[in-house]
């Protein structure tokens, strides 16, 4: 019995010691120390340590002399740590607290950049992933952020980069539409394929996939026996892409993108999702 009592007392003592240790307040460093530690860590590429010091700086000195710069550095540190959602949240917070800041264009650019990379994901960075087959998701938000940057800060040093990324986003959206058109062709849904290709031509006329979109339009119009639509698509193809391999020497369409496959009944019913393995 005495042994049991001793064990209970020892356990109680350990709990009390642990509680006292947990209740002990963390030592708060001077504001300048947190800031210098964060800058030194970022300069050495240690963004985890930088983020810890910047978080502490914001926590203990939210209105201090380094507050605005710390918020900007936190956006960058989180971005470098691949915490893209955190970087976007930090950019949102900076813009909310400092709407008239001379660095607002940077925060807006970084918010768009975080969204731009967030949608691509880590897999696309290290593996051969076909991004044109994936839903653009956050790319549309990135496009809006970059567009806002161009409208609000046309003289910003980040405008040129933002504009190039907007072009890349539009090209990716066009490629996504064309990917869908190819899918519908494979399923022999030629009206849907035509609609997707036409959307590319009408909404993304400068994208690299317009030539293929025009070919799909011409082929599907011709298959559907819509002669005027086919003639117009071929005329656009000849005007804009006179050297296209889809045209012969006489300017006639020779492409055959509607190669039909012999499919089983199961494959036809399930739109190619089952059967024909």
Protein Blocks (a to p, Z undefined) as FASTA:
>chain_A
ZZmmmmmmmmmmmmmmmmmmmmpccddddfklmmmmmmmmmmnopaklmmmmmmmmmmmm
mmbmklmmmmmmmmmmmmmnopaklmmmmmmmmmmmmmmbcklmmmmmmmmmmmmmmmno
mmlmmpccdfklpcfklmmmmmmmmmmmmmmmmmbcklmmmmmmmmmmmmmmmmmmmmmm
mmmmmnopaklmmmmmmmmmmmmmmbmklmmmmmmmmmmmmmnopaklmmmmmmmmmmmm
mmbckbcfkopafbdfkbccdddfklmmnnopggjZZ
